């Protein structure tokens, strides 16, 4: 498989090798990944819980379990280091942002960053639980190596119960307005379902049912303020917590309302890197939205449509890698290049396409 890039043909195999190398370069010795280049001035040299979850998907799909285990070992060390905070939140439901589990940490010391931020991000906790359950149950990888790890996972379950995740107004994936977000509730539902299958982890049925009821009442909306949001793609992949009707509606809404020439806007009137001085109508175009759609269509067997999204991503590549976003109707991209999340989803989309066509042997190790 080839794609035409800069008037030259480049193979999917070469692209996959290039972007795996870029992504691996974002990892610190601790096992955690930076969100972007380690020297970037935007703060993306830090480690986000959610970003590490997504950045590991590439190594999981190619079977690089050493990298995956190293990262999840580091993530569990973060929770253990801040166990006192989790205990406090379990004892009494948090009433202030700083009392929640933070979303980003120092990649080497595992300390929190205390500046004001949209730190109420329940989906990040759900995401980590989801993957721990998958790795232990489906892939038979030992992430929970002892009593400490089992104890902290049980406390994360109790934490989601204490904050009442099904009605909790969090900052969501984009770290912005506090609302009940379908993408956050869905991540928690997926996480609880996943770890419930593990020996030694206690998840009451009602705790999952509360989330499912809330999710179904929210959909097809993302929240009270947002009719459609790019983050809703996570409910299809990787979490798979929506039925076929809900899935089709989410895809239809995202592609009709948010798909653009160089990416997918996060939601209507998104002000982040908005190209219009008034903050409206010229939303930034996020590249990983294209990779995300490619993966979803691969899961449903529509490889022709998936290839169109993959090739579009490849043409947006830069010397540094794939950026976070392009400014509306522009070839200009922002400083967060490469974005680890984008690199990982691009690798997954390439690998799954090549796998379907019998081109995935362990040549990359």
Residue, then its C-alpha position, 0 to 999 in steps of 0.5 A: x500500500x502506498x500514498x502520494x505524499x509531497x508528489x512522491x509515493x511512500x509505503x504504509x510500511x515506511x510510514x508506520x516505522x517512521x511514526x513508531x520511532x517518533x512516538x517512542x521518542x516521546x517516552x521518558x525513562x520512567x515509562x510515561x510519555x510526554x503529550x508532545x515534544x519534550x522541548x515544546x513551550x506549551x506545557x505539552x512536555x508533561x504527562x497526561x493520564x489520558x494521553x498515556x492511555x492513547x499513546x500506548x494503543x500503538x504499542x499494544x496493537x503491534x505487540x510491544x508489551x514491554x513498552x505497554x507494561x512499563x507505562x502502566x506500571x508508571x501510571x499505577x505508581x502515580x496513583x499509589x503516590x497520591x493514594x492519600x488523596x484518593x482516600x480523602x475523596x472516597x471518605x468525602x465527595x470532593x467539592x473543589x477541583x484540587x480534591x479530584x485526581x489530577x489529569x497531568x503529572x511530572x513525567x519523572x517525579x510523578x508530582x501533580x502540577x498545581x496551577x489552575x487547570x481543568x483537572x476534573x477529568x473523570x474519563x482519564x480514570x475510566x480509561x486507565x481502568x479500562x485498559x488495566x482490565x483488558x490487559x489482565x483479562x484478554x491479553x494475560x499481561x501482568x499489570x497488577x503484580x501485587x497487593x498494592x496494585x490490587x488495592x489501588x484499583x479497588x480504591x479507584x472504583x470506590x473513587x468513581x462511586x464517591x464522586x458519583x461519576x454518572x452525575x458529576x460535572x467534570x471538565x471532560x476530555x478537552x479540560x474545559x467547561x464543567x458539565x456531565x459529559x457522555x464521553x466521560x460517563x462512557x469511559x467510566x462505564x467501560x472502565x468499571x466493566x473491564x476491571x469487574x472481570x478481574x479477580x480481587x476487584x469489586x465492582x457492584x452492578x448498580x455502579x455500572x447501571x447508573x452510568x449506563x442509564x446516564x449515558x443513554x439519557x445523554x446520547x446522542x448529545x455529548x452534554x447539555x451544551x454540546x450536541x456533537x463532539x469529537x470526543x464521542x468517537x471514544x464511545x465507539x473506539x476504544x470503549x465500545x459502550x454504544x449500540x449500533x443505532x447510537x454508533x451510527x448516529x454519533x458517526x453521522x453527526x461527527x462527519x456532518x457537523x465536524x469533519x473538515x479538510x485537514x481534520x475534525x473540529x472538536x465541537x462547534x464554536x471551539x475557541x482553542x486556536x480559533x482562527x477568527x478574532x471573535x472566537x467563532x466559526x473558524x475552529x481548529x482542525x484536529x488531525x487525530x480525528x481523521x485517524x480515529x475515523x479510519x480506525x472505526x471504519x476498519x473495525x466495521x470492515x469499510x477499508x475503502x473509507x478507512x484508506x481515504x482517511x489514512x491517506x489524508x493523514x499522511x498528506x498532513x504529515x510534517x518533518x516533525x510528525x503529525x501535529x495536534x491541529x491545523x488552523x481553519x482553512x490553513x496549512x499552518x499548524x500549531x507548536x504541539x507537533x508531534x502530538x503523541x495521541x495523533x501519532x499513536x492513532x495513526x500507527x493503529x490505523x496503518x497497522x490495522x489496514x496492513x493487517x487486513x491485507x496480510x502485510x503485518x509481520x514482526x519486521x518492526x522489532 
